[in-house]
Amino acid sequence: MTTNDTRRGIWLMVATMAIFASQDGLSRHLAEVTNAPMIVMVRYWFFALFVMAIARRQKGSVRAAAATPQPWIQFARGALLSLEIIVMVIGFVFLGLIESHAVFAIYPLLVGALSGPVLGEYVGWRRWTAIGVGFVGVLIILQPGMGVFSVYSLIPFLAALMFALYGLLNRYAARRDDAATSFFWTGVVGAVITTAIGVFYWEPMGTTDWLLMACLCVTGMAGHYCMIKAYEVAEASAIQPFAYLQLVFVSVIGIAVFDETLRTNVVIGAALTVVAGLFALHRERVKKLHH
């Protein structure tokens, strides 16, 4: 049941981004004391239980939630997202939260660039200009050829590319499946994929880190719950721009908890990428209003 309460939707989206930012901070710490595949695996175990509970509530049974005419598309979606999360957490360890998210902010523009070849959608010159500006922003962040370029910077870019493809597959899947079915496949396939990888990386953890792991699992479920609620009460186009607040929250955590620094080139590049992304979102909204 969807309603239209934009103010409530915005606050839910802001809460979602704050929760996801804290989740990223926990992921970075835990991946440093153990490893990314194991952390993401345990996180997905709880996430899979969460999506099964949601599926039973929304669809009446797990079997009804799993029913889809396009299982391979749903499998590809779930696999892409779970692998993207592992890649991004590895980026946090090597590059830090701020720089990883600054590069990752390119993903909405990658969605725009790939929506033509993947979904056959028309992308006008204004959105192509925004995509170009966003890439300039990423180049300012990465500084290739300046002697400070790190190959690790490509890790969050790979994660952004994977997340963009996941977003496009979401749109494709939505043509024949509802959100409840897609959400179910996201959790279950992700749990299977991450377990197949993570079991080979199992390491013992101390009591404190297990408590933090429990917090990570809770924040994962709370974040997705808030996001579902946000999209239920408000239009996606109205609340989507607030997703960029995750970059702000992550920067605060990176500086306060991990002693990361906010370099000038990262601020300028991220600002360019975010402005370009917001413009692309605006153009998409205008396009929908005219159709």
C-alpha positions as CSV (number, residue, x, y, z in Angstrom):
1,M,0.0,0.0,0.0
2,T,1.7,3.2,-1.1
3,T,0.8,6.7,0.0
4,N,2.2,10.1,-0.8
5,D,3.8,11.8,2.2
6,T,6.9,13.4,0.8
7,R,8.2,14.9,4.1
8,R,8.0,11.5,5.9
9,G,9.6,9.8,2.9
10,I,12.5,12.3,3.0
11,W,13.1,11.7,6.7
12,L,13.0,8.0,6.2
13,M,15.5,8.3,3.4
14,V,17.8,10.4,5.6
15,A,17.5,7.8,8.4
16,T,18.3,5.1,5.8
17,M,21.5,6.8,4.7
18,A,22.6,7.4,8.3
19,I,22.1,3.7,9.1
20,F,23.9,2.6,5.9
21,A,26.8,4.9,6.7
22,S,27.1,3.4,10.2
23,Q,26.9,0.0,8.6
24,D,29.8,0.9,6.3
25,G,31.9,2.1,9.4
26,L,31.2,-1.2,11.1
27,S,32.1,-3.2,7.9
28,R,35.4,-1.3,7.5
29,H,36.4,-2.1,11.1
30,L,35.4,-5.7,11.0
31,A,37.0,-6.3,7.6
32,E,40.2,-4.9,9.0
33,V,40.2,-7.3,11.9
34,T,39.1,-10.3,9.8
35,N,38.2,-10.1,6.1
36,A,35.5,-8.8,3.8
37,P,34.0,-12.1,2.4
38,M,33.4,-13.5,5.9
39,I,31.8,-10.2,7.2
40,V,29.5,-10.0,4.2
41,M,28.6,-13.7,4.5
42,V,27.4,-13.4,8.1
43,R,25.6,-10.2,7.3
44,Y,23.7,-12.0,4.5
45,W,22.7,-14.9,6.7
46,F,20.7,-12.4,8.8
47,F,19.5,-10.5,5.7
48,A,18.2,-13.7,4.2
49,L,16.1,-14.5,7.3
50,F,14.8,-10.9,7.2
51,V,13.7,-11.2,3.5
52,M,12.0,-14.6,4.2
53,A,10.0,-13.0,7.1
54,I,9.0,-10.1,4.8
55,A,8.1,-12.5,2.0
56,R,5.9,-14.6,4.3
57,R,4.1,-11.4,5.5
58,Q,3.6,-9.9,2.0
59,K,3.1,-13.0,-0.1
60,G,1.7,-15.6,2.4
61,S,4.5,-18.1,1.8
62,V,8.2,-18.3,0.8
63,R,7.2,-20.4,-2.3
64,A,4.8,-17.6,-3.5
65,A,7.5,-15.0,-3.0
66,A,10.1,-17.1,-4.9
67,A,7.7,-17.7,-7.9
68,T,9.2,-15.8,-11.0
69,P,9.1,-16.2,-14.8
70,Q,12.7,-15.0,-15.0
71,P,14.8,-16.9,-12.4
72,W,18.1,-16.2,-14.2
73,I,17.6,-12.5,-14.2
74,Q,16.7,-12.6,-10.5
75,F,19.8,-14.8,-9.8
76,A,22.0,-12.4,-11.6
77,R,20.6,-9.5,-9.6
78,G,21.2,-11.2,-6.3
79,A,24.7,-12.4,-7.3
80,L,25.8,-8.9,-8.6
81,L,24.7,-7.1,-5.4
82,S,26.4,-9.6,-3.0
83,L,29.7,-9.5,-5.0
84,E,29.5,-5.7,-5.2
85,I,29.2,-5.4,-1.4
86,I,32.3,-7.6,-1.0
87,V,34.2,-5.4,-3.5
88,M,33.1,-2.2,-1.8
89,V,34.1,-3.4,1.7
90,I,37.5,-4.3,0.3
91,G,37.6,-0.7,-1.0
92,F,36.9,0.6,2.5
93,V,39.9,-1.3,3.9
94,F,42.4,-0.2,1.2
95,L,41.1,3.3,0.4
96,G,39.0,4.4,3.4
97,L,35.3,5.3,3.6
98,I,35.4,8.8,2.2
99,E,37.4,8.2,-0.9
100,S,35.5,4.9,-1.7
101,H,32.1,6.6,-1.4
102,A,33.3,9.7,-3.4
103,V,34.2,7.4,-6.3
104,F,31.1,5.2,-5.8
105,A,28.9,8.4,-6.2
106,I,29.3,7.9,-10.0
107,Y,26.9,4.9,-10.0
108,P,23.7,6.8,-10.9
109,L,25.5,8.3,-13.9
110,L,26.7,4.8,-14.9
111,V,23.0,3.7,-14.8
112,G,22.2,6.5,-17.2
113,A,25.1,5.6,-19.5
114,L,24.2,1.9,-19.6
115,S,20.4,2.3,-19.7
116,G,20.7,2.7,-23.5
117,P,22.6,-0.4,-24.5
118,V,21.1,-2.6,-21.7
119,L,17.5,-1.5,-21.6
120,G,17.1,0.2,-24.9
121,E,16.2,3.5,-23.2
122,Y,16.8,6.9,-24.9
123,V,19.4,9.1,-23.2
124,G,19.4,12.7,-24.4
125,W,22.3,15.1,-24.7
126,R,21.6,16.8,-21.4
127,R,22.0,13.5,-19.5
128,W,25.1,12.6,-21.5
129,T,26.6,16.0,-20.5
130,A,25.8,15.2,-16.8
131,I,27.5,11.8,-17.2
132,G,30.6,13.5,-18.7
133,V,30.7,16.0,-15.9
134,G,30.4,13.2,-13.4
135,F,33.3,11.3,-14.9
136,V,35.4,14.5,-14.8
137,G,34.6,14.6,-11.0
138,V,35.8,11.1,-10.6
139,L,39.0,11.9,-12.5
140,I,39.6,14.8,-10.1
141,I,39.2,12.4,-7.2
142,L,41.4,9.7,-8.6
143,Q,44.1,12.1,-10.0
144,P,45.5,9.7,-12.6
145,G,49.0,10.8,-13.8
146,M,49.5,13.1,-10.8
147,G,51.8,10.6,-9.0
148,V,49.2,10.0,-6.3
149,F,46.9,7.7,-8.3
150,S,46.4,4.4,-6.5
151,V,45.2,1.2,-8.3
152,Y,43.0,0.7,-5.2
153,S,40.9,3.6,-6.4
154,L,39.6,1.3,-9.1
155,I,38.0,-1.0,-6.5
156,P,35.1,1.4,-5.6
157,F,34.8,2.2,-9.4
158,L,34.3,-1.5,-10.1
159,A,31.7,-1.6,-7.2
160,A,29.9,1.4,-8.8
161,L,29.8,-0.4,-12.2
162,M,28.5,-3.6,-10.6
163,F,25.8,-1.6,-8.6
164,A,24.8,0.2,-11.8
165,L,24.3,-3.1,-13.6
166,Y,22.3,-4.3,-10.5
167,G,20.1,-1.2,-10.8
168,L,19.4,-1.8,-14.5
169,L,18.6,-5.5,-13.8
170,N,16.2,-4.2,-11.1
171,R,14.4,-2.2,-13.7
172,Y,14.3,-5.1,-16.1
173,A,13.1,-7.5,-13.5
174,A,10.3,-5.0,-12.4
175,R,8.7,-5.5,-15.8
176,R,7.5,-9.0,-14.8
177,D,8.0,-9.3,-11.0
178,D,6.9,-7.2,-8.1
179,A,9.2,-5.7,-5.5
180,A,8.5,-8.4,-2.9
181,T,9.7,-11.2,-5.2
182,S,12.8,-9.3,-6.2
183,F,13.6,-8.5,-2.6
184,F,13.3,-12.2,-1.7
185,W,15.7,-13.3,-4.4
186,T,18.2,-10.5,-3.5
187,G,18.5,-11.9,0.1
188,V,18.5,-15.6,-0.6
189,V,20.8,-15.6,-3.7
190,G,23.1,-13.2,-1.9
191,A,23.3,-15.5,1.1
192,V,24.1,-18.5,-1.2
193,I,26.8,-16.6,-3.1
194,T,28.5,-15.1,-0.1
195,T,28.5,-18.4,1.8
196,A,30.1,-20.2,-1.2
197,I,32.9,-17.6,-1.0
198,G,33.0,-16.7,2.7
199,V,33.3,-20.2,4.2
200,F,36.9,-20.3,2.8
201,Y,37.7,-17.1,4.7
202,W,36.3,-18.0,8.2
203,E,38.4,-16.5,11.0
204,P,37.8,-16.5,14.8
205,M,36.6,-13.2,16.3
206,G,36.7,-11.8,19.8
207,T,33.5,-11.1,21.8
208,T,33.6,-7.4,21.1
209,D,33.8,-7.9,17.4
210,W,30.9,-10.5,17.5
211,L,28.8,-7.8,19.3
212,L,29.8,-5.3,16.5
213,M,28.9,-8.0,14.0
214,A,25.4,-8.3,15.6
215,C,25.1,-4.5,15.3
216,L,26.1,-4.8,11.6
217,C,23.3,-7.3,11.0
218,V,20.7,-5.2,12.8
219,T,21.7,-2.1,10.9
220,G,21.5,-4.0,7.7
221,M,17.9,-5.0,8.4
222,A,16.9,-1.6,9.9
223,G,18.4,0.2,6.8
224,H,16.5,-1.9,4.3
225,Y,13.3,-1.6,6.4
226,C,13.5,2.2,6.5
227,M,14.2,2.3,2.7
228,I,11.2,0.1,1.9
229,K,9.1,2.4,4.1
230,A,10.5,5.5,2.4
231,Y,9.5,4.2,-1.0
232,E,6.1,3.2,0.3
233,V,5.2,6.7,1.5
234,A,6.8,8.9,-1.1
235,E,7.6,9.0,-4.8
236,A,11.1,7.7,-5.7
237,S,12.0,10.7,-7.7
238,A,11.3,13.0,-4.7
239,I,13.4,11.1,-2.2
240,Q,16.2,9.7,-4.4
241,P,18.4,12.9,-4.3
242,F,18.7,12.4,-0.5
243,A,20.6,9.2,-1.1
244,Y,23.7,11.4,-1.6
245,L,23.6,12.2,2.1
246,Q,25.3,8.9,2.7
247,L,28.5,10.5,1.4
248,V,28.2,13.2,4.1
249,F,27.4,10.8,6.9
250,V,30.3,8.5,5.8
251,S,32.7,11.5,5.7
252,V,31.8,12.3,9.4
253,I,32.4,8.7,10.4
254,G,35.6,8.4,8.4
255,I,37.1,11.6,10.0
256,A,35.8,11.0,13.5
257,V,36.4,7.3,13.9
258,F,39.1,6.3,11.4
259,D,41.2,9.5,11.3
260,E,40.6,9.9,7.5
261,T,41.3,13.2,5.9
262,L,39.1,15.2,3.5
263,R,41.4,16.1,0.6
264,T,40.5,19.1,-1.5
265,N,40.5,17.2,-4.8
266,V,38.1,14.6,-3.2
267,V,35.7,17.4,-2.1
268,I,35.7,19.1,-5.5
269,G,35.4,15.8,-7.4
270,A,32.6,14.5,-5.2
271,A,30.7,17.8,-5.5
272,L,30.9,17.7,-9.3
273,T,29.8,14.1,-9.4
274,V,26.9,14.7,-7.0
275,V,25.7,17.8,-8.9
276,A,25.9,15.9,-12.1
277,G,23.9,13.0,-10.6
278,L,21.2,15.3,-9.2
279,F,20.9,16.9,-12.6
280,A,20.5,13.5,-14.3
281,L,17.8,12.6,-11.7
282,H,16.0,15.8,-12.5
283,R,16.1,15.1,-16.2
284,E,14.8,11.6,-15.6
285,R,11.9,13.1,-13.6
286,V,11.1,15.7,-16.3
287,K,11.2,12.9,-18.9
288,K,8.7,10.8,-16.9
289,L,6.4,13.8,-16.5
290,H,6.3,14.3,-20.3
291,H,5.4,10.7,-21.0
